[in-house]
Structures are given as C-alpha cells and as structure tokens.
Amino acid sequence: MIESSHEPATAHILKYTLNEIVNLYDILPQLSFDVEDILKIISGLDNSNVKMAELVDYFNRQNTQQKYNDYDGVPITTTTITKLNGLIKP
C-alpha cells in the first residue's frame, strides 16, 4: 500500500517582504497572467527584477488608471490584488 500526503497548494507558495527583490517571471504566473501580459508588465516596470513594493505600487497605479479613459494596459482585478496580497509577508 502506497501512502501519500497532499498538502494544500498554498503551502508551497513563497512569501516576500515589501523590500525583497522578486523576479517577475516567477511571480506573475502565480497571479494568473499569461505570457503577453507578463511581458507588458515587465515593459511597464522596465525591469524583470523589482522590489515587491514596486510591484504593489505598479498594480495600484494600473488599477486606478483602468477606471478612467481608454485604458489599454493589463487588466488588474480584485482577484489579482488578493493573490498579490497572499504573496506578501505580514
């Protein structure tokens, strides 16, 4: 008989401090972005390695901008924000 123990998927998710530098190629797929959106976000931040605080600020700016005018950037949803908050150490 083979026994296996399954842990929740969240048990393997790394958490980061706001001052920690993160690789967007690692973080953004966890937030359910596709390749095209990942490249747009990296282009918008002008770097693929940023502090978590910079990513939070970017998402906040984009979230505000998408409420006005003809926003053509990457959609930032409440689900995305919730997932991002889940990656931040308290």
C-alpha positions in Angstrom: 0.0 0.0 0.0 1.4 3.4 -1.0 0.6 6.3 1.2 0.8 9.9 0.1 0.2 13.1 1.9 -1.1 16.0 -0.1 -0.6 19.5 1.2 -2.6 22.4 0.1 -1.0 24.2 -2.9 -0.7 27.3 -0.8 1.8 25.5 1.4 4.4 25.8 -1.3 3.9 29.4 -2.2 6.8 31.7 -1.2 6.0 34.9 0.6 8.0 38.1 0.2 8.7 41.2 2.2 8.0 44.5 0.6 11.7 45.3 0.4 12.6 41.9 -1.2 13.6 41.8 -4.8 11.4 39.5 -6.8 11.7 38.0 -10.3 8.6 38.9 -12.3 9.0 35.8 -14.4 8.4 33.8 -11.2 5.8 36.0 -9.5 3.4 37.0 -12.4 2.5 33.4 -13.5 1.4 32.8 -9.8 -1.0 35.8 -10.3 -2.5 34.0 -13.4 -1.1 36.4 -16.0 -0.4 35.0 -19.5 2.9 35.5 -21.3 1.7 38.5 -23.3 0.5 40.3 -20.1 3.7 39.3 -18.2 5.8 41.0 -21.0 3.6 44.1 -20.9 4.0 44.4 -17.1 7.8 43.9 -17.3 8.0 46.5 -20.0 5.9 48.9 -17.9 8.2 48.4 -14.9 11.3 48.5 -17.2 12.8 45.6 -15.3 12.1 41.9 -14.6 13.6 42.1 -11.1 11.9 44.7 -8.8 11.2 45.1 -5.1 7.8 43.7 -4.1 6.8 47.3 -3.1 7.4 48.5 -6.6 5.1 45.8 -8.0 2.4 46.7 -5.5 2.7 50.4 -6.5 2.6 49.5 -10.2 -0.6 47.4 -9.7 -2.2 50.2 -7.6 -1.4 52.7 -10.4 -2.7 50.4 -13.1 -5.8 49.6 -11.1 -6.6 53.3 -10.8 -5.9 54.1 -14.4 -8.1 51.3 -15.8 -11.1 53.1 -14.2 -10.6 56.1 -16.5 -10.4 56.9 -20.2 -9.3 54.3 -22.7 -7.1 52.1 -20.6 -5.4 49.5 -22.8 -3.0 48.1 -20.3 -3.1 44.7 -18.5 -6.4 44.3 -16.5 -5.8 44.3 -12.8 -8.7 42.5 -11.0 -9.6 42.2 -7.3 -8.6 38.6 -7.6 -5.2 39.6 -8.8 -4.8 42.0 -5.9 -5.9 39.3 -3.5 -3.4 36.9 -4.9 -0.7 39.5 -4.7 -1.5 40.2 -1.1 -1.2 36.5 -0.4 2.4 36.6 -1.6 3.4 39.4 0.9 4.7 38.5 4.4 2.7 40.3 7.1 
